[in-house]
Amino acid sequence: MASETTTATAGSDEPLKLALAMALLRSKLVNKASHPPSDTSSCEALKWKRKAKERKQEILRLKHDLEEVEDGMHHEVFPGSASCKCYFFDNLGKLSPTEISGEGFDGRFKDVLRRRFLRQVRLKERRKRRNDGSTQRLFLSAGNTAEEETEQLRASVDFLVELCDTPDDGNFANWSHQAVDFILDAINNTLSKGKNIESVDGIVGSLSLHLVRKMCTTLQGNEAHHDARFHVQHLLRKLGRESRIGQRIILAVSQRISLLAENLLFLDPFESTFPEMHSNLYILIQLIEFLVSDYLISWSKTSGFATELFEEWVTSILHARKGLQLLESRCGLYILYVDRLIGLIAKLVGQAESLQKLNPNILQRLFC
């Protein structure tokens, strides 16, 4: 009898337990619906997630920079004290050398110097940007956009211009050679893509003006700086291999000759600045002669040869001759040298059929 009573009581408790469980579950659901998570907590979580993502990207960038540096150091098969053995400054001041200096040396050695040059440019740019308070990064690896490649070109040009301030430095030969090679490669790569042409032309024009100005600026009586002018002249000659640079160099030099001729016309020969201006005239005329004899024929055969620019610098040289003609009573060598230069241009134009299709008036003045 007692066991039957216990069984009946247990059976009656089952619906009660089920009702309690359902009430507790409904209470929990109601509490969750009436108390949603606050918007503030959600914003805080998103902010910390964004910060964590930015920090992760920064760590990845730093790892990439570290790998670039380590890769360059591990792949250098020559000691850190190695210097350039390409004879870049051989045939200095010689007209049309039979062998082009700077070619035919070990390609691995060239790669080593190129990597060192890129690291040097990166370090200098980082210091400059840090001083200016800029956070922009300079990309010097392969596969960059056209804008980044233009920025690389501008940084390399600035590096070369600053390097010419100390041409008697022991590293001048190494860094200047690599700068010239990098600038020429960067210009060719950029122009081949057909993008940022105006920006490249602006950079090239600025480079030509700055280097021509530095070539004509020496410390009077300082033999080291006097010799440095010929090294800067050689850099301009090497850069002139690319017609876009070479023609702008000739234009800048011919305009400089006209300016010097005008200043010399009204200058007392006993002035302290007269000897320097006098020697500058010769080195400027010599540079045009080097560029014309070395590259004019090869320029005329390229598809991107700018005939308008060619006509402009030929006209500028003919105008400079008129200014030098006024100095003939003082020094007849000026007009003799520039006449020899004009004769060389006329001779080479006669050998290139593409150059004979230019403005007839300019050709007539050139051949007269």
Secondary structure, DSSP 4 states (H G I P E B T S, - for coil): -HHHHHHHHHHHHHHHHHHHHHHHHHHHHHHHHHSPPPHHHHHHHHHHHHHHHHHHHHHHHHHHHHHHHHHHHHT--S-TT----S-TTTTTT-SS-SS-TT-SS-HHHHHHHHHHHHHHHHHHHHHHHHHHT--PPPP-SSS--HHHHHHHHHHHHHHHHHHTTSTTSTTHHHHHHHHHHHHHHHHHHHHHHT-SHHHHHHHHHHHHHHHHHHHT---TT-HHHHHHHHHHHHHHHHHTTSHHHHHHHHHHHHHHHHHHHHHHHTS-TTSTTHHHHHHHHHHHHHHHHHHHHHHHHHHHTSTT--HHHHHHHHHHHHHHHHHHHTTTTT-THHHHHHHHHHHHHHHHHHH-GGGGGS-HHHHHHHH-
